[in-house]
Amino acid sequence: MALPAAVTRVGVIGNGIIGHGVAQIFAAAGVPVTMVGRSVESLERALGKIERSLDQFREYGLTTAAQAQAALARIAVSTSVEDVAGAEFVVEAVPFDVELQRAVFGQLDRLCAPPAVLATSSGAPASSVTGGVVHRERVVAAHFWNPPQLIPLVEVCPAPDSDPAVGPWVCELLRDAGKEPVLLEREVAGFIGNRLQFALWREAVALWGEGVASADAIDRAVKASFGRRLPVTGPLESFDLAGQRTIAAFAEFLLPSLYAGGQPHERYGEIIERGGETPLMCDWSNRDREALAARRIEELFARLRDDRQ
């Protein structure tokens, strides 16, 4: 299929955390954006969050006041999906609801004539939302991580019906916007990051559930060991450096004992049942959750600044 020769406007359907983050990314990269939300009030809140985020980027030396103001000025807002009709690239970022997403893509397929490319930011495969789409060859998953303006990764995953050129085209567009796209060669639930993240989480919950260690001890063990290496070497690089024969021997000993259930350990279910609106695993009695979340944001900004040096 023919692909857009240039992107003069990006459409974003949804103005939640992912939606307004994606809008900020492209606007900061110099591309006009139309962000669609359900109400004027929610769009005003989203613009306020983008403005505050751009202020943080300025405080960390990642943009200037003039650049931040220009980025904000590039974002148009609307409550009508029809206003993205002229965009060459449209990102769906509505709440995770397959029926809603299918309806959105059916509407986008009618509004946005080829060669416009349509992407779902969902963690689910693109093929799950294309039921009402005629031009399926131009649909792809572009999975942004939260918060998208701070996490470089975007997992780009074509569907079986996607044109082979669409995935690389989206990757190039994302690189131009300052992101770190990774192209998957076939669809799989959860893509790469969430599969690895949930595999680690499942084993951590099992260690806690079996009484091997407390939640605090498990978190500290990760942060003080291989967590230190991961920003430099990924899991496969790390084991190449360690020596794959050594790893293979240890895997033969260790892998049979790992938790492999299709559901998390049964003790986790008990926490969910009795945890009310906010079930927790860790002991927060002497810690400030909001302060830790703020510290994490500071670290993400620091790493982003390092990336750009």
PESUL-V966495 format. One record per residue. SS is DSSP state (helix for helix, strand for strand, loop for the rest). PSI is psi in whole degrees, 0 to 359 (none if undefined). Layout:
# PESUL-V966495
ss	psi
SS	PSI
SS	PSI
This chain:
# PESUL-V966495
ss	psi
loop	154
loop	143
loop	155
loop	133
loop	333
loop	157
loop	109
loop	347
strand	140
strand	135
strand	141
strand	119
strand	107
loop	139
loop	27
loop	201
helix	313
helix	315
helix	309
helix	335
helix	318
helix	319
helix	317
helix	318
helix	308
helix	323
helix	320
helix	335
loop	3
loop	9
loop	126
strand	143
strand	140
strand	117
strand	125
strand	131
loop	174
loop	334
loop	157
helix	321
helix	316
helix	326
helix	322
helix	320
helix	319
helix	317
helix	323
helix	320
helix	321
helix	317
helix	317
helix	322
helix	317
helix	325
helix	320
helix	319
helix	322
helix	318
helix	328
loop	8
loop	20
loop	353
loop	170
loop	167
helix	319
helix	319
helix	320
helix	317
helix	319
helix	321
helix	315
helix	323
helix	340
loop	352
strand	113
strand	148
strand	154
strand	155
loop	7
loop	123
helix	333
helix	338
helix	358
helix	8
loop	331
loop	2
loop	142
loop	341
strand	126
strand	130
strand	122
strand	125
loop	43
loop	169
loop	151
loop	99
loop	106
helix	318
helix	318
helix	316
helix	320
helix	320
helix	319
helix	315
helix	325
helix	320
helix	316
helix	323
helix	326
helix	325
helix	319
loop	102
loop	146
loop	145
loop	20
loop	139
strand	136
strand	134
strand	142
strand	134
loop	2
loop	156
loop	0
loop	155
loop	148
helix	328
helix	343
helix	346
helix	9
loop	18
loop	324
loop	16
loop	130
loop	312
loop	69
helix	342
helix	343
helix	12
strand	138
strand	158
strand	135
strand	90
strand	104
strand	149
loop	152
loop	129
loop	132
loop	331
loop	348
loop	333
loop	119
loop	327
strand	138
strand	121
strand	117
strand	119
strand	106
strand	154
loop	167
loop	329
loop	357
loop	143
loop	139
helix	337
helix	346
helix	313
helix	307
helix	325
helix	316
helix	320
helix	317
helix	318
helix	317
helix	320
helix	320
helix	334
loop	6
loop	12
loop	173
strand	83
strand	145
strand	126
strand	121
strand	148
loop	343
loop	163
loop	142
loop	141
loop	131
loop	354
loop	221
loop	302
helix	311
helix	327
helix	316
helix	318
helix	317
helix	333
helix	317
helix	316
helix	317
helix	317
helix	323
helix	317
helix	321
helix	318
helix	317
helix	315
helix	327
loop	2
loop	20
loop	320
loop	160
loop	163
helix	320
helix	317
helix	320
helix	314
helix	317
helix	323
helix	320
helix	312
helix	329
loop	4
loop	253
helix	341
helix	330
helix	331
helix	332
helix	326
loop	343
loop	314
loop	129
loop	177
helix	324
helix	320
helix	317
helix	317
helix	335
helix	318
helix	325
helix	332
loop	112
helix	334
helix	320
helix	316
helix	318
helix	319
helix	318
helix	325
helix	321
helix	325
helix	320
helix	318
helix	321
helix	339
helix	354
loop	150
loop	128
loop	23
loop	151
loop	347
loop	156
loop	163
loop	145
helix	331
helix	335
helix	321
helix	325
helix	321
helix	317
helix	318
helix	320
helix	5
loop	358
loop	218
loop	332
loop	76
loop	139
loop	145
loop	328
loop	161
loop	110
loop	12
loop	330
loop	19
loop	151
loop	111
helix	319
helix	322
helix	321
helix	320
helix	320
helix	321
helix	322
helix	319
helix	318
helix	319
helix	321
helix	320
helix	318
helix	318
helix	323
helix	321
helix	320
helix	321
helix	327
loop	357
loop	none
